[in-house]
Amino acid sequence: MRRKAAVGSDDLYAVAEFLAKELERRGFEVIRVGYLKEGRPVPWPLVGFEVGEAVAEGRADFGVVVCYTGTGVSIAANKVKGVRAALCFDAETAKGARLWNDSNVLAISARLTSDIVAKEILDAWLSVKAPDASEEGNINMVKDYERRGDR
């Protein structure tokens, strides 16, 4: 079965389209969200929520969100229960987010990320097949806190 990635942006950004096409080139089924689907600006909270929900509900194996800074879509995606979105500006941060934090949504800044850097970030993100077992306790602390639901 083909792996699925939900990719969304709030506006027209070349790096968002690049990432969607790069994932398709690598054999992923891409669920396009926000501007990538509608062809018009979509509020960044809605993009973050929709990508986050696709991941949390299992309709996508992971997500990628893009806005001007990457911060807004990251914040919105992290409001979805089960999402661990990480704003990554370089490959090492992306690798660490997967390896040590079991991040399932990658957030990217359209302002700061060239296609070359985006490809390096994506390569690093996809290189991690499972989180580091030594971080299981920390990752579970986050999941347990989230499950308490009284926050």
C-alpha positions, 0 to 999 in steps of 0.5 A: 500500500502506498504511503500517504502524506498530507501537505498544506499551505495557507498561500501560494508558496513555491516550496509547498508545491515543490514538497508536494511534487517531491513526495509524489515523485518518491511514490507517496500519495499526497493529500493536498490541503489549503492553497494546494487544493483550493488554489486560493489563500486559506487561513493558516489555522484551517490548514494546520487543523486539516493536515493535523486531523488527517495524520491523527485520524490515520488518513495520512502517515505524516503531514507537512505544513507551510506558511510564511514563517512556519510558526502559525501552521505548526501551532495550529497542527499541534492543537490536534490531539495526537499531533507532534508538529515540529518547525524545522529549518534544517536537515539535522533538526528534522532528523532529530524531530523524528528520532527523538520526538516522534514528530508526525507533522513537519512545519516549514517556513516558506520565507526561509526555505529554498527547494534545495534546503527543503529537499535536504529537510525531507531527506532527513525526515524520511530517513528516520523509520522509527523513534529512538527507543531511548526516547520512548519514556519522554514521548510517552510523557507527552502523550500521557499529558495530552490524554489527561485532557484537562489542560 
